[in-house]
Amino acid sequence: MCKNSVYFSVSNSNVVCSINNEEYVVENVKQLVTLLKTNNITTNNSNILCSSSVMFCEEDGMLAGQADELIDEALVSI
């Protein structure tokens, strides 16, 4: 089975989700869950990685830990 490539980063106070080299900007968990489901992304069929910008999201205008929480909440919802 071919694995999808999913890469999360943060830019300008938003989470950026790259799925198979196509970038999407999301502002909340609902948008991210919809994006992941629309692209048939699961933890079983995808390689999911995060940029260090997720850990240091406060440097890009988010609250500390906010990006990580958003991503984690979305991944448990798919």
Protein Blocks (a to p, Z undefined) as FASTA:
>chain_A
ZZdddddddeehiacddeehiacddfbfklmmmmmmmnopafklcccdddfklmmmmmno
paehklmmmmmmmmmmZZ
